[in-house]
Amino acid sequence: MSQSFDVAAIRRKFPALNGKQIYFDNAGGSQVLQEVIDSVTTYLATTNVQLGASYPISQSSTKLYTDGCEASAKYINASPDEVIIGPSTTQLFRNLSLALYEYVTPDSEIIISKLDHEANIASWVQLANWRGCTIKWWDSPSKTNPQLDCEVLKGLLTEKTKLVACTHTSNILGTINDICKIADTVHTIAGALLVVDAVAYAPHRAVDMKALGVDFYSFSWYKVYGPHIALMYASKAAQKNLRTLGHFFKSTETLENLLGLAGASYELVASIPQVCRYLQEVPWESIARHEEVLQGHLIDYLNSKPEIYQIWGEPVADRTKRVPVISFTVKGRKSKDVVDAIESKSNFGCRWGAFYSNRLAEEVMGLDPVDGVVRVSLVHYNTEDEIKEYIKVLDEIVSS
């Protein structure tokens, strides 16, 4: 671990970490910075009014909201008119699909990755059903280590392709997909749009829209140490294909009016600059190295007992290939029973199931979509001592 990475100092910024609960379910939602909590409290106590009025408190409230949107845009290297804030990534994808209703025609083809969370699947399946167009599933030949292969994608693309939906990182597998390469491949087809779910990626790496070259990209701030709210990027070029979801008397020149539907909580948007400030202070490379060490302990242990465990996803703790979302199954045991046993013996909070990636779990990995996997999802405020203790508890359970 880098000498400049002080995990103890970082943990002091998250009040929830002072309790007995050990958080190994961070892919479901990270803990929140104290500064975010303070910001939300201050907003509700002092500026909780409607935006856009001329009186002073409303002007203050409007500025805080605007500052949150601008901070979000700067953080992802985009302009403010390319960013929309909403209640969740799921809702933002649904809004986007409605706004693309006229762009997708009955003779269109939509390519959807089976490695995705249902948030980036259901909306496109529904849109295809409404428009009577063709769905092509982007599958993987590997059962235990599924990958998004651009050669497979090339075989699916045609001049009729209007949209490709995929994930930057699976919330079960933790594998990092090469979005730059995928974007280049998609854009060999004139008019084809790329929609990327980055919910499982954003807590672990910086994101740069100009570098990635995507059309639409979304993640949830509540999994990136902030409030329960989400962000979507839509490039200026891609916005030209959207029909407005807003009121008839609203201008269609802004993304907020096109997709927003007044869906963003003011007090939560106002807290986003606190998250961005924190993420600027902690070097991402140090985070990646620390997380590599953390997941290395667990992956090395699981690999040491192949007769007991099956790792799903990359079986190596290489930070260039995966983030610390580690899923496994115990041969001969239900994932639910393993997690129940862990919780009965310790304060570890991990999870079992398919985590809304049911198509991946059942159709690609061949698992029961209800029982699914045991998932340990770590972030940079977790410690080596925690993961070592988890391994000890797990080993006792499977050895009994």
C-alpha positions as CSV (number, residue, x, y, z in Angstrom):
1,M,0.0,0.0,0.0
2,S,1.3,3.5,-0.8
3,Q,2.8,5.3,2.1
4,S,0.8,8.4,1.2
5,F,-2.5,6.5,1.7
6,D,-3.6,6.9,5.3
7,V,-6.7,4.7,5.7
8,A,-7.1,5.6,9.4
9,A,-7.4,9.3,8.4
10,I,-9.8,8.5,5.7
11,R,-12.0,6.5,8.0
12,R,-12.4,9.4,10.3
13,K,-14.3,11.3,7.5
14,F,-17.1,8.6,7.6
15,P,-19.0,8.7,10.9
16,A,-20.8,5.4,10.2
17,L,-17.4,3.6,10.4
18,N,-17.3,4.3,14.1
19,G,-19.8,1.6,14.9
20,K,-19.5,-2.1,15.2
21,Q,-20.8,-2.9,11.7
22,I,-18.2,-3.7,9.1
23,Y,-19.3,-2.7,5.7
24,F,-18.5,-5.2,3.0
25,D,-21.6,-4.4,0.9
26,N,-20.4,-1.1,-0.6
27,A,-21.5,-2.0,-4.1
28,G,-25.0,-1.6,-2.7
29,G,-24.2,1.8,-1.3
30,S,-21.1,3.3,0.2
31,Q,-21.0,5.2,3.5
32,V,-21.4,9.0,3.5
33,L,-18.9,11.7,4.2
34,Q,-19.4,13.8,7.3
35,E,-19.2,16.9,5.0
36,V,-22.1,15.6,3.0
37,I,-24.2,15.0,6.1
38,D,-23.4,18.6,7.3
39,S,-24.3,20.1,3.9
40,V,-27.7,18.4,3.7
41,T,-28.5,19.4,7.2
42,T,-27.5,23.0,6.6
43,Y,-29.4,23.2,3.4
44,L,-32.6,22.0,5.0
45,A,-32.2,24.3,8.0
46,T,-31.4,27.5,6.1
47,T,-32.2,27.4,2.3
48,N,-35.1,24.9,1.9
49,V,-37.1,26.8,-0.6
50,Q,-38.1,26.6,-4.3
51,L,-35.5,27.5,-6.9
52,G,-35.7,30.5,-9.2
53,A,-37.4,33.1,-7.1
54,S,-36.0,36.6,-6.7
55,Y,-35.9,36.8,-2.9
56,P,-32.5,36.2,-1.2
57,I,-33.0,32.8,0.2
58,S,-34.2,31.4,-3.1
59,Q,-31.2,33.0,-4.8
60,S,-28.9,31.2,-2.3
61,S,-30.7,27.9,-2.8
62,T,-30.5,28.3,-6.6
63,K,-26.8,28.9,-6.4
64,L,-26.2,25.9,-4.2
65,Y,-28.1,23.7,-6.7
66,T,-26.3,25.2,-9.6
67,D,-23.0,24.7,-7.9
68,G,-23.8,21.0,-7.4
69,C,-24.6,20.5,-11.1
70,E,-21.4,22.4,-12.1
71,A,-19.3,20.4,-9.7
72,S,-20.7,17.1,-11.1
73,A,-19.8,18.2,-14.6
74,K,-16.3,19.3,-13.7
75,Y,-15.7,16.1,-11.9
76,I,-16.4,14.0,-15.0
77,N,-14.7,16.4,-17.4
78,A,-17.9,17.6,-19.1
79,S,-19.8,20.8,-19.5
80,P,-22.8,21.6,-17.2
81,D,-25.1,21.4,-20.2
82,E,-24.1,17.7,-20.7
83,V,-25.1,16.6,-17.2
84,I,-28.4,15.8,-15.6
85,I,-29.0,14.8,-11.9
86,G,-31.8,12.5,-10.9
87,P,-33.0,10.1,-8.2
88,S,-31.2,7.0,-9.4
89,T,-29.3,5.5,-12.4
90,T,-32.3,3.3,-13.0
91,Q,-34.7,6.2,-13.3
92,L,-32.3,8.2,-15.5
93,F,-32.0,5.3,-17.9
94,R,-35.7,5.0,-18.0
95,N,-36.1,8.7,-18.8
96,L,-33.4,8.4,-21.5
97,S,-35.2,5.5,-23.1
98,L,-38.4,7.5,-23.3
99,A,-36.6,10.4,-24.8
100,L,-35.1,8.2,-27.5
101,Y,-38.5,6.8,-28.5
102,E,-38.6,8.5,-31.8
103,Y,-34.9,7.9,-32.6
104,V,-35.4,4.1,-32.4
105,T,-37.6,3.0,-35.3
106,P,-39.2,-0.4,-36.1
107,D,-36.3,-1.4,-38.4
108,S,-33.7,-0.5,-35.7
109,E,-31.5,-2.9,-33.8
110,I,-30.5,-2.6,-30.1
111,I,-27.6,-4.5,-28.7
112,I,-27.7,-5.2,-24.9
113,S,-25.0,-6.7,-22.8
114,K,-26.1,-9.7,-20.7
115,L,-23.4,-8.7,-18.2
116,D,-25.4,-5.7,-17.1
117,H,-27.5,-4.7,-14.1
118,E,-31.2,-4.7,-15.0
119,A,-31.1,-0.9,-14.8
120,N,-29.4,-0.8,-18.2
121,I,-31.4,-3.6,-19.7
122,A,-35.1,-3.2,-18.8
123,S,-35.6,0.2,-20.3
124,W,-34.1,-0.9,-23.7
125,V,-36.1,-4.2,-23.7
126,Q,-39.2,-2.1,-23.1
127,L,-38.3,0.4,-25.8
128,A,-37.7,-2.4,-28.3
129,N,-41.1,-3.9,-27.5
130,W,-42.8,-0.6,-27.9
131,R,-41.2,0.1,-31.2
132,G,-41.2,-3.4,-32.5
133,C,-37.5,-3.4,-33.2
134,T,-34.9,-6.1,-32.9
135,I,-32.8,-6.9,-29.7
136,K,-29.4,-8.5,-30.0
137,W,-27.9,-9.9,-26.9
138,W,-24.1,-9.3,-26.3
139,D,-23.2,-12.5,-24.6
140,S,-19.9,-14.1,-23.4
141,P,-18.6,-17.6,-24.1
142,S,-17.0,-17.8,-20.7
143,K,-19.2,-19.0,-17.8
144,T,-16.9,-18.3,-14.8
145,N,-15.1,-15.2,-16.2
146,P,-17.5,-13.4,-18.6
147,Q,-16.0,-10.6,-20.7
148,L,-17.3,-8.0,-23.0
149,D,-15.4,-8.9,-26.2
150,C,-15.3,-6.3,-29.0
151,E,-14.8,-9.1,-31.5
152,V,-18.2,-10.5,-30.4
153,L,-19.7,-6.9,-30.6
154,K,-18.4,-6.5,-34.2
155,G,-20.3,-9.5,-35.2
156,L,-23.5,-8.0,-33.8
157,L,-23.2,-4.6,-35.3
158,T,-25.0,-3.7,-38.6
159,E,-26.0,-0.5,-40.3
160,K,-29.3,-0.9,-38.5
161,T,-27.7,-0.6,-35.0
162,K,-29.1,2.4,-33.2
163,L,-28.0,1.7,-29.6
164,V,-25.6,-0.4,-27.6
165,A,-26.0,-0.7,-23.8
166,C,-23.2,-2.1,-21.6
167,T,-21.5,-1.8,-18.3
168,H,-18.2,-0.3,-17.4
169,T,-17.9,-2.8,-14.5
170,S,-20.3,-5.6,-13.6
171,N,-21.7,-5.4,-10.1
172,I,-21.1,-9.1,-9.7
173,L,-17.9,-9.7,-11.5
174,G,-15.9,-6.6,-10.8
175,T,-14.3,-6.9,-14.2
176,I,-13.3,-3.5,-15.8
177,N,-14.4,-3.4,-19.5
178,D,-12.5,-1.4,-22.1
179,I,-15.0,1.4,-22.7
180,C,-12.8,3.4,-25.0
181,K,-12.4,0.4,-27.3
182,I,-16.1,-0.4,-27.1
183,A,-17.0,3.2,-27.9
184,D,-14.6,3.2,-30.9
185,T,-16.2,0.0,-32.1
186,V,-19.8,1.2,-31.7
187,H,-19.1,4.4,-33.5
188,T,-17.9,2.6,-36.6
189,I,-21.7,2.5,-37.3
190,A,-23.1,5.9,-38.3
191,G,-25.7,7.0,-35.8
192,A,-25.1,4.2,-33.2
193,L,-25.2,5.4,-29.6
194,L,-23.4,3.9,-26.6
195,V,-25.1,3.9,-23.2
196,V,-22.8,2.9,-20.3
197,D,-23.7,2.0,-16.7
198,A,-20.8,3.0,-14.4
199,V,-22.4,2.4,-11.1
200,A,-20.0,-0.3,-10.0
201,Y,-16.9,1.5,-11.6
202,A,-17.2,5.1,-10.3
203,P,-16.5,4.4,-6.6
204,H,-13.0,3.0,-7.6
205,R,-11.7,5.1,-10.4
206,A,-11.8,8.6,-11.9
207,V,-14.1,9.1,-14.8
208,D,-13.4,11.3,-17.8
209,M,-16.1,11.7,-20.5
210,K,-13.8,13.3,-23.1
211,A,-11.4,10.4,-22.8
212,L,-14.0,7.6,-22.9
213,G,-15.9,8.9,-26.0
214,V,-19.3,7.6,-24.9
215,D,-22.7,9.1,-25.7
216,F,-24.5,8.4,-22.4
217,Y,-22.9,7.5,-19.1
218,S,-24.5,7.2,-15.6
219,F,-23.5,6.4,-12.0
220,S,-25.0,6.9,-8.6
221,W,-23.5,9.3,-6.1
222,Y,-24.7,7.2,-3.2
223,K,-22.2,4.6,-4.2
224,V,-19.5,7.2,-4.4
225,Y,-19.6,8.4,-0.8
226,G,-22.4,10.9,-1.4
227,P,-26.2,11.2,-1.1
228,H,-28.8,9.0,-2.7
229,I,-28.8,10.7,-6.1
230,A,-27.5,9.9,-9.5
231,L,-25.7,11.6,-12.5
232,M,-26.1,11.1,-16.2
233,Y,-23.8,12.4,-18.9
234,A,-25.2,13.0,-22.4
235,S,-22.9,14.4,-25.1
236,K,-24.1,17.5,-27.0
237,A,-24.1,15.5,-30.2
238,A,-26.2,12.7,-28.7
239,Q,-28.7,15.2,-27.2
240,K,-29.8,16.1,-30.7
241,N,-31.6,12.7,-30.8
242,L,-33.7,13.2,-27.7
243,R,-37.3,14.3,-27.6
244,T,-38.3,16.3,-24.6
245,L,-40.0,14.8,-21.6
246,G,-40.6,18.3,-20.1
247,H,-43.6,20.6,-20.1
248,F,-44.7,22.1,-23.4
249,F,-43.8,25.7,-22.3
250,K,-40.2,24.7,-21.3
251,S,-37.3,25.3,-23.7
252,T,-35.8,22.2,-25.2
253,E,-32.4,23.7,-25.3
254,T,-31.2,22.3,-21.9
255,L,-30.7,18.7,-20.8
256,E,-32.4,19.5,-17.5
257,N,-35.6,20.3,-19.4
258,L,-35.2,17.3,-21.8
259,L,-34.7,14.6,-19.1
260,G,-34.9,16.1,-15.7
261,L,-38.6,16.1,-14.8
262,A,-37.7,18.0,-11.6
263,G,-36.3,14.8,-10.3
264,A,-33.3,16.0,-8.3
265,S,-33.5,16.6,-4.6
266,Y,-32.2,20.1,-4.0
267,E,-30.5,19.4,-0.7
268,L,-28.7,16.4,-2.1
269,V,-27.5,18.1,-5.2
270,A,-26.2,20.9,-3.0
271,S,-24.0,18.4,-1.2
272,I,-22.2,17.0,-4.3
273,P,-19.4,19.6,-4.3
274,Q,-18.3,18.1,-0.9
275,V,-18.0,14.7,-2.5
276,C,-16.0,16.1,-5.5
277,R,-13.7,18.0,-3.2
278,Y,-13.0,14.8,-1.2
279,L,-12.3,12.8,-4.4
280,Q,-9.8,15.5,-5.5
281,E,-7.9,15.2,-2.3
282,V,-7.4,11.4,-2.3
283,P,-5.2,10.2,-5.2
284,W,-7.0,7.7,-7.3
285,E,-3.9,5.7,-8.0
286,S,-3.4,5.3,-4.2
287,I,-7.0,4.1,-3.9
288,A,-6.5,1.6,-6.7
289,R,-3.3,0.2,-5.1
290,H,-4.9,0.0,-1.7
291,E,-8.0,-1.8,-3.1
292,E,-5.7,-4.2,-5.0
293,V,-4.1,-5.2,-1.7
294,L,-7.5,-5.7,0.0
295,Q,-9.0,-7.9,-2.7
296,G,-5.7,-9.7,-3.1
297,H,-6.0,-11.2,0.4
298,L,-9.5,-12.6,-0.4
299,I,-8.8,-13.7,-3.9
300,D,-5.6,-15.5,-2.9
301,Y,-7.4,-17.3,-0.1
302,L,-10.3,-18.4,-2.4
303,N,-7.8,-19.5,-5.1
304,S,-5.9,-21.6,-2.4
305,K,-9.0,-23.8,-2.0
306,P,-10.4,-24.6,-5.4
307,E,-12.1,-27.7,-4.1
308,I,-14.3,-25.4,-2.0
309,Y,-14.7,-22.1,-3.8
310,Q,-15.5,-20.9,-7.2
311,I,-14.5,-17.3,-8.0
312,W,-16.8,-15.5,-10.6
313,G,-14.9,-13.0,-12.7
314,E,-11.2,-12.3,-12.9
315,P,-9.4,-14.8,-10.5
316,V,-6.5,-12.3,-10.0
317,A,-6.3,-9.1,-7.9
318,D,-5.0,-7.0,-10.7
319,R,-6.1,-3.4,-10.4
320,T,-6.0,-2.9,-14.2
321,K,-8.5,-5.8,-14.7
322,R,-10.9,-5.5,-11.8
323,V,-12.3,-3.5,-8.9
324,P,-12.7,-5.0,-5.4
325,V,-16.2,-6.5,-6.0
326,I,-15.5,-10.2,-5.4
327,S,-18.1,-12.8,-5.9
328,F,-17.8,-16.5,-5.1
329,T,-19.8,-19.6,-4.4
330,V,-19.1,-22.4,-1.9
331,K,-19.4,-25.8,-3.5
332,G,-22.3,-27.8,-2.0
333,R,-23.7,-24.8,-0.1
334,K,-26.3,-22.1,-0.8
335,S,-24.9,-18.6,-0.9
336,K,-27.7,-17.5,1.5
337,D,-26.6,-20.1,4.1
338,V,-23.0,-19.0,3.9
339,V,-23.9,-15.3,4.4
340,D,-26.3,-16.2,7.3
341,A,-23.5,-18.1,9.0
342,I,-21.0,-15.2,8.6
343,E,-23.5,-12.8,10.1
344,S,-24.2,-15.1,13.0
345,K,-20.6,-15.2,13.9
346,S,-19.4,-11.6,13.2
347,N,-20.3,-8.0,12.4
348,F,-19.6,-8.3,8.7
349,G,-22.2,-7.1,6.4
350,C,-21.9,-8.8,3.0
351,R,-24.6,-10.0,0.7
352,W,-25.9,-13.0,-1.3
353,G,-28.0,-13.0,-4.5
354,A,-27.9,-11.8,-8.1
355,F,-28.0,-8.1,-7.3
356,Y,-30.4,-7.2,-10.1
357,S,-28.0,-8.8,-12.6
358,N,-30.3,-11.8,-12.9
359,R,-29.7,-12.4,-16.6
360,L,-25.9,-12.5,-16.0
361,A,-26.4,-14.9,-13.0
362,E,-28.8,-17.3,-14.7
363,E,-28.2,-17.1,-18.5
364,V,-24.5,-16.6,-18.6
365,M,-23.1,-18.0,-15.3
366,G,-25.7,-20.8,-15.0
367,L,-26.5,-19.9,-11.4
368,D,-29.8,-19.9,-9.5
369,P,-30.8,-16.2,-10.0
370,V,-32.2,-16.0,-6.5
371,D,-29.4,-17.6,-4.5
372,G,-26.7,-16.3,-6.8
373,V,-23.3,-15.6,-5.3
374,V,-21.7,-14.4,-2.1
375,R,-20.5,-10.9,-2.8
376,V,-17.8,-9.0,-0.9
377,S,-17.7,-5.4,-2.2
378,L,-14.9,-3.3,-0.7
379,V,-13.8,0.3,-1.1
380,H,-10.8,2.3,0.0
381,Y,-12.0,2.9,3.6
382,N,-11.9,-0.8,4.3
383,T,-8.8,-2.2,5.9
384,E,-6.5,-5.1,5.6
385,D,-7.3,-6.2,9.2
386,E,-11.0,-6.3,8.3
387,I,-10.5,-8.5,5.2
388,K,-8.1,-10.8,7.1
389,E,-10.7,-11.3,9.9
390,Y,-13.4,-11.9,7.3
391,I,-11.2,-14.7,5.7
392,K,-10.8,-16.2,9.2
393,V,-14.5,-16.3,9.8
394,L,-15.3,-17.7,6.4
395,D,-12.7,-20.4,6.7
396,E,-14.1,-21.5,10.0
397,I,-17.6,-21.7,8.5
398,V,-16.6,-23.8,5.4
399,S,-14.3,-26.0,7.6
400,S,-17.1,-26.9,10.0
